[in-house]
Amino acid sequence: MKIRLFTIPNMLTLGNLVCGASAAIAILTSGDFRLAFWLVAASAIFDFCDGFAARLLKSTSPIGVELDSLADMVSFGLVPSVAMFTLYGGAPQLSQLSENVMAWGGYLNLIIVAFSALRLAKFNVDDTQTSEFCGLPTPANGLFCLSLAMLAQTGEIMLAKEVVLAISIVMACLLISPIRMFALKFKFFGWKGNEIRYSFIVVCAILLAAFTKYAVPAIIMLYIVISAVRWIIKLRKA
């Protein structure tokens, strides 16, 4: 079997990986959540474009699928875990537990990277996720965590250690949840069949224009709520 490594989709996937690795370095070396957020956002753009390019150029391949998961594991699994771990370390403490207990508790934030691995492995073998996702997509979780870290670093929001840890656990559980979440994948561009996608994009644009800094976490939460409500309605109909 002939394996082509340097295809356009694969190069875009490597762009995702390099941006994710750079985001991790930005956090670990200088604690720069703002730069890390924009690098993860760039990773998400590369992640969207590699799949689009593969379908457009008809160059999908098994190696591309594996490479995509490896890149996502770094950009949307490792980086948000590192961000929440670092954010936890600098956050104030509400409980009366000892500092040693709270310090060890910070490692629970790594549940994100563990559950991201499970999420990505499941996606690779689950053939029901072609038009929608089962569980929260890792890019959405990555953007949510990095946006919170950036807002906390700039003083826009205040998060205690306990809140940071609770967010990590909840988001990690959403990654492997059975909730079916709609995907922004367009097989065709007509309105019929894409109503929820186009409507969501319009709402996202409005939120970005109105709330700027706070828009990203609001958009991700809206995505989760809409998907959960849609999933519950489908279950009841079934």
C-alpha positions in Angstrom: 0.0 0.0 0.0 1.4 3.4 -1.0 1.2 5.9 1.8 1.3 9.6 1.0 2.5 11.7 3.9 2.7 15.2 2.6 -0.9 15.8 1.2 -2.6 19.1 1.6 -5.0 17.8 4.3 -2.1 16.3 6.3 -0.2 19.5 6.1 -3.2 21.3 7.5 -3.4 18.7 10.3 0.2 19.3 11.1 -0.6 23.0 11.3 -3.1 22.1 14.0 -0.5 20.1 15.9 2.2 22.8 15.7 -0.2 25.4 17.0 -1.3 23.2 19.8 2.3 22.4 20.8 3.1 26.1 20.7 0.1 26.8 23.0 1.4 24.3 25.6 4.8 26.0 25.5 3.2 29.4 25.9 1.4 28.3 29.1 4.3 26.3 30.6 7.0 28.8 30.0 5.3 32.1 30.5 1.8 31.4 31.6 0.5 33.4 28.6 -3.2 32.2 28.3 -4.0 34.9 25.8 -1.5 33.6 23.3 -2.4 30.1 24.1 -6.1 30.8 23.4 -5.4 32.2 19.9 -3.1 29.3 19.1 -5.8 26.9 20.1 -8.3 28.9 18.0 -5.8 28.6 15.0 -5.7 24.8 15.7 -9.5 24.7 15.5 -9.4 26.4 12.2 -6.8 24.0 10.9 -8.8 21.1 12.2 -11.9 22.3 10.3 -10.0 23.0 7.1 -8.2 19.6 7.0 -11.4 17.7 6.9 -13.0 20.1 4.4 -9.9 19.9 2.2 -9.9 16.1 2.4 -13.5 15.9 1.2 -13.0 18.6 -1.4 -9.9 17.0 -2.9 -11.1 13.4 -2.3 -7.9 12.6 -0.5 -9.2 11.0 2.7 -6.9 8.3 4.0 -6.5 6.1 7.1 -3.2 7.9 7.9 -5.1 11.2 7.8 -7.6 9.9 10.3 -4.9 8.8 12.7 -2.9 12.0 12.3 -6.0 14.1 12.9 -6.6 12.3 16.2 -3.0 12.7 17.3 -3.0 16.4 16.6 -6.3 16.9 18.4 -5.0 15.0 21.4 -2.3 17.7 21.8 -4.3 20.8 20.8 -7.6 20.0 22.4 -6.7 17.4 25.0 -3.3 18.2 26.5 -3.4 22.0 26.2 -6.8 22.5 28.0 -5.6 20.2 30.8 -2.4 22.2 31.1 -4.4 25.4 31.1 -6.8 24.3 33.8 -3.9 22.8 35.9 -2.0 26.1 35.7 -5.1 28.2 36.3 -5.9 26.0 39.4 -2.5 26.6 40.8 -2.9 30.4 40.8 -6.5 30.5 41.9 -7.7 31.5 45.4 -9.0 28.7 47.7 -12.5 28.7 49.2 -12.4 25.5 51.4 -10.4 25.0 54.6 -8.5 21.9 53.3 -4.8 22.0 53.7 -2.5 23.3 51.0 -1.0 19.9 50.4 -4.4 18.4 49.8 -5.4 21.2 47.4 -2.1 20.9 45.6 -2.6 17.2 44.9 -6.2 18.0 44.0 -4.9 20.1 41.1 -3.9 16.9 39.3 -7.5 16.0 39.0 -7.7 18.6 36.2 -5.8 16.1 34.1 -9.1 14.2 33.7 -9.6 16.4 30.7 -6.6 14.9 28.8 -7.6 11.3 29.9 -11.2 11.7 28.8 -10.2 13.5 25.6 -8.2 10.4 24.7 -11.3 8.2 25.2 -13.4 10.7 23.2 -11.0 10.6 20.2 -10.5 6.9 20.3 -14.3 6.4 20.4 -14.8 8.8 17.4 -12.3 6.8 15.3 -14.3 3.5 15.6 -17.9 4.9 15.9 -19.4 5.1 12.4 -22.5 6.9 13.7 -20.6 10.2 14.1 -20.5 11.1 10.4 -23.1 13.9 10.6 -23.3 14.5 14.3 -21.1 13.9 17.4 -21.6 11.7 20.4 -20.4 13.8 23.3 -18.8 17.2 23.3 -16.2 17.6 20.5 -12.7 18.1 21.9 -12.1 21.5 20.0 -15.2 23.0 21.7 -13.9 21.9 25.1 -10.4 23.2 24.3 -11.7 26.6 23.3 -14.0 26.8 26.3 -11.2 26.0 28.8 -8.7 28.4 27.2 -11.2 31.2 27.0 -12.0 30.9 30.7 -8.2 30.8 31.5 -7.7 33.9 29.4 -10.6 35.8 31.1 -9.3 34.8 34.5 -5.8 36.0 33.8 -7.0 39.4 32.6 -9.2 39.8 35.7 -12.5 39.7 33.7 -13.7 36.7 35.9 -12.7 35.3 39.2 -12.4 31.5 39.6 -11.6 29.7 42.8 -9.7 26.4 42.8 -12.8 24.5 43.6 -14.7 26.1 40.7 -11.8 25.4 38.3 -11.7 21.7 39.3 -15.5 21.4 39.0 -15.4 22.9 35.5 -12.7 20.4 34.5 -14.7 17.4 35.8 -18.0 18.5 34.2 -16.4 19.3 30.8 -14.5 16.0 30.8 -17.7 14.1 31.5 -19.4 15.9 28.6 -16.6 14.6 26.3 -17.7 11.0 26.8 -21.4 11.6 27.4 -24.0 10.0 25.2 -25.5 13.4 24.2 -25.7 13.7 20.4 -24.4 17.1 19.3 -24.8 18.6 15.9 -21.8 19.1 13.7 -21.0 22.1 11.6 -20.2 19.9 8.6 -21.9 20.9 5.4 -22.5 18.1 2.9 -24.5 20.6 0.9 -25.2 24.4 1.3 -28.9 24.6 1.0 -31.1 25.9 3.9 -33.2 22.7 4.2 -31.3 20.2 6.3 -28.9 22.9 7.5 -31.3 25.1 9.5 -29.7 24.5 12.8 -26.2 25.1 11.4 -27.0 28.3 9.7 -29.0 29.6 12.7 -26.2 28.7 15.1 -23.6 30.5 13.0 -25.8 33.7 12.9 -26.2 33.6 16.7 -22.5 33.1 17.1 -21.8 36.2 15.0 -24.2 38.2 17.1 -22.7 37.0 20.4 -19.2 37.8 19.1 -20.2 41.3 18.1 -22.1 41.9 21.4 -19.9 40.3 24.0 -16.5 40.0 22.4 -14.4 38.6 25.3 -17.2 36.6 26.9 -18.6 35.3 23.6 -16.6 32.1 23.3 -17.6 30.4 26.6 -21.2 31.7 26.0 -21.2 30.1 22.5 -19.9 26.8 23.8 -22.5 26.7 26.5 -25.2 27.5 24.0 -24.0 24.7 21.8 -24.2 22.3 24.7 -27.7 23.4 25.7 -29.1 23.3 22.2 -27.6 19.9 21.5 -28.8 18.5 24.8 -32.4 19.8 24.3 -32.4 18.4 20.7 -31.1 15.1 21.9 -33.8 14.8 24.6 -36.5 15.7 22.1 -35.3 13.0 19.7 -35.2 10.4 22.5 -38.8 11.2 23.5 -39.9 10.9 19.9 -38.1 7.6 19.6 
